[in-house]
């Protein structure tokens, strides 16, 4: 008769109860690693609307826990694929949406002289085969919450410091704003781009987020209204409208009930101390004054839009500290701009890899080696994403080194 798996002889403090914290907690549950989630808010909650996952990430969810993949599929509304999979699935259909891109105001020309009217499909970006798509962040978070027993969660715990136990131990003592403290073998920061954990282990020059020169209007449109505005294709395929110093994405979420809209624009500086502020109709209309009527209609019908400043993190020299044992995961390690749609996927990958490594460990003294191994396979890959995502944002907005002309 098989013996039940033994509980690991160490405990992990997870700072942050967002998507990354809950995915990592689920990964630790799989390997019987004791943990506690410390969340600064009074309850679970996600800001933002849609988030996309590619097939590699969905498969990683299954490897962590098949119920996680099922939860994603319950929330998912991906692009429709062609019959019998004769063609690869689409990631986005790209259209020119800005009249400034046209020399005659009516379209753009390929190198062979073919004219493509503004707003008509320019080309498709293929996607990898397999389950993929967009989900509403809050809906997916609700699915993740089901996987983590509530007794492992402490709410209203805002971290202010981490100190070493002393007496030769590398254990960590967490200090919270409410005056309480907690001791764990190691701490994993899953507390996002504004991570307090990151600030505790890195120099300010690399711990502080940096403005990317881009901002985005984010809002939702009920799908019935979206079909009236754009046609039925909005329900079937993610769309990208490109222009000078701006681009607009639309994709279905919430099982096709809602169209998620992210409209990007550019500015050299971000003046507000807040990263998310209410959008004004006047500013939105000004940003897209030269765009085609279809895009202008989408912008005009956004419900309660906010404007988000897009920040990312500079390259980190390391993702962990040995004394006491502290490690960064997800956006706390490598927050990126959204132009490649892979930031959340990288967070899931982090959770799987670190969870597997801790699952193969039976000694607290080896956790430093675990963190080092995790860093060795994650730092280069995730740092590259931050860089290439910035490059992609410039590509979609025709801000290349050779100018803003569109060459096909």
N, C-alpha and C positions, 0 to 999 in steps of 0.2 A: 504494500500500500504506500502510495506517494505521501511524503511528508509535506505539510503546508509550507510555503516559502517563509523564510525568516525575515523579520523586520531588520533593516539595516541599523547598525550601531552608531548612527549619527543623525542629525536633524538639519534641515535646510529652512532658512527664513526666506520667503518669497516676498519681495517688496513690490506691491502693485497687483491689483486684481482686475486688470483689463484682459484683453484677448491673450496676450503673451503670458501673463501670470497664470491664467486658468489652463492654457494649453500645457505649460510647463508643469503645473500641479498634476494634471492628468498623466503626464509622462512619468512623474515620480510615483504616482499611485500604482502604475503598472509594475514598478520594481520594488514596491514596499519600502520606499524611502520616506521616513517621517518628515513632515513639513508643516509650516503654518504660513498662510497668506496674510500679510498685513496691508490693508487697504485704507488710504487716507479718507476716502468718502464714507458716508454713512450706509451706503448700499452699492451693489454692483451697478455699473452704468458705463456706456460708451458714448463719446461725442462723435459727430460726423454721421454720414449717411452710408453710402455704398463702399464696399471693399471687394476687390477681386482676387481670386485664387486660380492659379494655373494647375494643370494635371499633376505635375511633380509635387506640388504642395498638398493636393487632395490625397495623393497616394501616401504622403508622409503622415497626414492625419490618420489614415487607416492603420499605418504601422504603430502609431501611438496608441490608438484605441479605435476599433471599427465604429463605435458609436459616435465618435467625433466626425468621421466622414459622413455617416448617416445624417447627423445633425446639419452638416453643411448642405447635403443634398435636399433636405427638407426646406431650406431657406433659399436654395439656388434657383436662379433663372439664367441659364447660359444661352449663348447664341445657338440658333438652330443649325443643324448640319445637313448636308446634302444626302439624298437617298443612297443607301448602301455604301455610304462613306467613299464615294467615287472621287470626291474632292476633299482636300484638307479643311477642317473647320476654320472659321474666320475668327480672328481676334478683333479687328476693327475694319470697317469700310471707311476709307479716307476720301474726303470731298474738299474742294476748295471753297471756303466760306467767305473770304474777304475779297471785296472788289478791287482792293489795291494790288492784288496778285495778278490782275488781268490787264494786259496792255490796251485792250479795246473795251474793257468794262463788261465783256460778255462771256469770257472763258479763258482757258489756258491752252497752250499748244504743246503737243509732243514734238520730239525732234523730227518725226516723219511728217509733220505738218497737220496731223489730226487735231481738231479742236474739241475740247471737252468743256461743256457749258459749266458755269459756276453752279455748285450744288449737286452736280451729277457725280456718280462714283468715279474716282480717279484711279484707285487701285485698292486691293484687299491685302491686309496683313494677315498671313495665315497663323493659326494657333496650333499648338501641339494637340494630338489626339488624346481623348480621355476626358473624364469629368472636369469641368472648369466653369467659371462664371462669377457673377457678382451677387453678393448678399448684403442685406442691411446689417450694419454693425451690431445694432442692438438686438436684432433677431438672432444672429449667430452667437452673441454673448449669452443669450438666454439658453441656447442649446448647450454651451460649455458649462454654464452654472449647474446644470443637471448632473454633470459628471464628477463634481467635487463636493463631498460631504460638507455641510455647513459648519461642522465642529472644527474644521481645519482653517476657518476664516476668522479674522479679527478686523472689525470695521472701526472707522474713526481713529486710525493709528497713523499719524503723520510723522515720518522719520525725521529726526534732526541730526543724529550723529550715530556713528558706529565706533566702538572702542574695543580694545583687546582685553580678554579676561585677565591675563597676567599669569604668574606662577608657572611659566613655561608652556602654557597652553596657547594654541592659535585660534581658539574659539572666539566668537564675536558677541559683544553685548550691544543690543540695539536700544537706542534712547528715543523716546517719542515725545511729541509736543505736550501731551497730557500729563507728563511726569512719570509715566510707567516705563519699564524696561523689560527686555527679554533676552535670553541667552540661547545661541544656536551654534552648531558646529561650523556652519558657513552661511553666507548671505548671498542671495542672487537678486540683482536689481532688474526688475521688470517694470520699471516705473517711467518708461517713455522718454521722449526727447528732452523733457525738462527734469530728467532724473536727478534726484538728490544723491543717490548712490554714486552716480558718475562723478559728481562734484566732490565726493569724499575721497575718491581714489585717484583722480587725475588733476593735472594743473588746469587752472582757469582757462588758459589759452586754447586747450583742446576740449575742455568740459562744456564750454559755452556754445549754444547753438548759433548758427550764422544764417543771415537772411540770403536767400538765393536769387533775389532780383525778380521773383515771380510771386503773384498772388492769384487766388482763384475764388470765384463765386461758386458756392455750393448750395444746391437746393433740390427739391423733388417736384415732380409733376405727376398727378394721377394719370395712369396709362390711357384712359379714355380720352382725356384732353390732349395727351401727347400724340395720339394717333390723328386727331383732328389737325394738329399743328404740322406734323411731319409726314404723315402717311403710315401705313402698316409696317414698313420696314423697321421702324423704331422699336417694335416689339420683338423683332427677330434677330437683329444684329447690332452690335455696338458700333457707334458712329463717331468719327473724328472729323471735325471741320477745321482746316488749317488756315492760317493767315499771318500777316506780319505782326510780330510781337504778341501773338495771342493764338489760342486754339481752344476748341470746345469739344468736350466728350459727352456722349450720352450712352447709357446702357441700362437695360432692365434689371430691376432687383425685386425682392419680395415676391418671388414666383410670378414675375411679370405684371404685378399689380401697379408698380411704380416705375417711372423713368427717373433714374439718377442723372443729374446734370452737373458737370464740373466745367466751368468756363474760365480759362486762364488768361491773364494779362500780365503786363510787365511794368515795373517801376524801379528806378535805381535805389530808392530808399523806402523803408517802412517807418512811418513817423509815429504811429501809435505804440504805446507800451503793451497793449493787448494784441494778441495774434489773431483773434477772431472778433470781428466787429460787425454790426448790422450793415447790410449793403443799402445804398440809396439807388433809387430808380434812375436818377439823373446821371450818376457816375457810370452805372452799367450801360445805359443807352449811349453815353459818350464813348465808352471803350469799344463799342461794337457799331458805331455810327456808319462805318463803311462796309458792313457785312451784309450778306444777302438777306432778303425778307424772312426766310425760314429760320435762320439763326436769331434774327431780331425778335421773331415771334416766340421762340423758346425762351430767350432772355426776359421778355416782357411778361411771361406767364410763370416764372419761378415763384414758388410759394415760400414766403418768409426767408428770402435769401440772406446768407451771411457771406462776408468776404474773409478769406483765410490767407494770412501771410504764410508763404512757404519757406520754412526753415529746414536745414539739415544739420548734421554734425560733422565737424572736421575729422580727418583721419585720426584714429586713436593709436598710440604706441603700444597699448596693451588692453586686454579686456578683463584682467583680473589682478588681484593683490593677494599676497600670501599671508601677511600679518596685519590684521586677522584675515581669514579666508573670505574674499569677496569677489564676485564675478558679475559681469554685465551681460544682459541677454536682450535680444530684440532691439527696439528703438533706443533703449538706454545705451546700447553699444554702437549702433550704426543707423540712426534715423536718416531717412532719405526723402527726397522729393518724390512725387508720385508718378513721374513721367514714364516709367517702365512698368508700372503696375506690379511690382515685385516686393515692395517693402514688407507687407504682411506675410508673404510667403517665406521670406528670409527669417522672420521671427519664428515661424512654425518649424523651419529647419533647425534653428538654434535649439529650440526646446527638445526636439527629437534627439539630436546628437548629444547634448549635455545630459539628458535623461538616461540615454543608453550607457554613457560612460559612467555615470553614478551608479547605475544598475549593476555594472560589472565590478564595482568597488565594495569591499567589505571592511575597509579600515579608514578611519577618519584621517589618519596621517597621510593617506594617498590622495586626498582631495586636491591638494595643490598640483599634483601631477595630472589629475583629471582636468582641472581648469586650464593647465598648460596645453594639454592635448586638444581640448575644445578650441582654444585660441588658435592653435596651429592649423586647424582645418577651416576655421570660420573667418579669421581676420582679413585675409587677402580677398576672399570671395565677396564678403560684405562691403569692404572698403571700395572695391571696384564698382559695386552697384551704385554707391553714392555718387561716384564720379560719372559713370555712364548715364545715370538718370538725369543729371544736370545737362549733359551733352544732348540727350534725347529731347529735353525741353526746348533747347535752342534749335534743334533740327526741325521739330514740329512748328516752330514759329519763325522759320526761315532766317535765323540769326547766325548762319554759318560764317566761317572766316572769309569766304569769297563773296559775301553780300547776301541780299535778300531775294534774288531772282530764283524762280522755281524752274529747275531743269529736269525734264522727263526723258 
